[in-house]
Amino acid sequence: MVTGRRVGVLALQGDFREHLGVLAGLGVDAVPVRRARELDDVAGLVIPGGESTVMDKLSRAFGLRDPLRQRIAAGMPVYGTCAGLIMLADRVLDALPDQQTLGGLDVTVRRNAFGNQLDSFETDLAVVGFDGPPVHAAFIRAPIVEQLGPAAEAIATVDGGRVVAVQQGNLLGTSFHPEITGETRFHERFLSRL
Ligand code: GLN
């Protein structure tokens, strides 16, 4: 899938290398983004998994928070996985007291929502809009989407209704990590919005 347009992966912290690998495998020109001027050169952005509290602090320290918020508001396609989904959420439960997000997705997410016993697990999911086999999804200290505003669509659930993937226009978020299980359909869905 060659789009001819460069995309970025926010590379402040987390598993950005895995996302760069998936995008390169799809034939996409993908670059790490750590500076505001690097953001100017990309048509879309992936926000990786990692630790949302750290990503938040680093995005502020690197002067990226406001440019990121402006690009999201201007309609840039963004795909966030796990901590990346948290960064895209307008509201976060079980956040640190001073934790901020970039926002854009009209959803409320709860951090580390599966509890200690289910800290990490894998399962197969049906996803709205995907043909072919179910998605094999890896959850690692994952958030869930507890509430969705009217513009946000739940596209995958576990356990009879807990929302773990959401789309709102050009914004896509998953609680899990397709970048580590060889799943490329979410990246392709993101790229189709460029
Ligand atoms: N628990 C992490 C957070 O709150 C997310 C974990 C992940 O990205 N795998 O940011």
Residues whose N, C-alpha, C, O or C-beta is under 5 A from the ligand:
A	BS01	LIG	G49 G50 E51 S52 T53 T81 C82 A83 R111 N112 I140 R141
